[in-house]
Amino acid sequence: MADLRTQVKRVMPTEWVHAYRRRRATKRYLRGLAYELYDRQVRLSLEDLETDVAERPKGFHDRLAKDVLARTDAILQGLDRKIEGVSARQGTELRTLREELEATRAEVAALRDEVRALLAARAGG
């Protein structure tokens, strides 16, 4: 099929080939536009859907609200657990870092004392 197209392109004038391509592109565009317009007409708008749900019997609405609240509660409990786990891990890490900082400060203080003692010995000696 591709060979046939190339042969036709060679034989026919360039203007005709461009016109044919434009016609095919226009057909494709209009066909897609028609499908889109049809889908818009067929689909219910969000407002219509909300009013339909609101007008249904109370039992449906109550069940829907309870289901949404139950799912939201489950999600919030999961997030609570994750937050507690992260805060516990970070608390442990912070305690460890504080202990390391205190140990490093003690080492620096000991080194300062040694340096002072060496300077005093050198100055006195």
Helices and strands as residue ranges (DSSP letters): H 2-11, H 14-42, H 46-55, H 58-124
